């Protein structure tokens, strides 16, 4: 099968990392091409992608309305003669000139914007039941749920059940506090300054300066570390060195980072949202807190620290659940079956 994945950019983010893993798994059986519309992509991620498939860059300046790039995109797609075009941003639906013998699939990775031009897809994949319900309830769009997958065996597992101070906390997400809720986490941690902890915020984004200012305001400069431009394999190797993973999101469709933390056997504290709850078997393998509630999050962090042996036992079981439920090879097989379904 000749498959084309279509994206705007390849930059650090859960969707992009998932796509690279998916393409690697799919390339064992099918002919894969990734078409990237915009310029200025992450070099390390591009190198990973280039190992597994053909990569075509259209070179569009981000936000450009120049029709030249739409014409170039459709010329490239025609030359590739795909059986399937799987696009991963709803806006890309507006740029595609459809052909009769090609199946057009949209994978919906979030619940942040109306589906818009995703309606031009022949079929829709939702990355979680939460996304599928959102599409159906709000826009009367049918979709098929295929959860994201990860490469569990590449992630080093935490070997210890003991806590040694300082307690090492970690949160992995794009720095966008309006969606990912890092300010909620920082404000909760400010209530726990009598506990010896440090936290690494792994990721980058538009809220970096805002969050750094908040760290100073809360007096947490010696406890909070901002880490960006971390290669994926380094994250896989270093997750096992942390004690607790925290996901403070205000909106989350799935969370690749959460699945990876569970694969590392890290006790997880997450927002009580349908997407992350899917990853944790409806909250069975995580501690839940009310989204946006700093007091509740502070309590849950303290509870996990105070009863860490129980939290760690649950985290060991979580790794097996992730391995069974979100294996990237199973995800790739389900994508292929979905592509072939009439």
Secondary structure, DSSP 8 states (H G I E B T S, - for coil): -EEEEEES---SSHHHHHHHHHHHHHTTTSEEEEEEEES---HHHHHHHHTTSEEEEEEE-TT---HHHHHHHHHHHHHHT-SEEEE-SGGGGGT----TT-EEEEEE--SSS--GGGGGSSEEEESSHHHHHHHHHHH----EE----B-GGGS---------SSEEEEEES-S-HHHH-HHHHHHHHGGGTTS-EEEEEE---TTHHHHHHHHHHHT-TTTEEEE-S--HHHHHHHGGG-SEEEE--SS-S--HHHHHHHHTT-EEEEES-HHHHHHTTTTTTSEEE-TT-HHHHHHHHHHHHHTHHHHHHHHHHHHHHHHHH-BHHHHHHHHHHHHH--
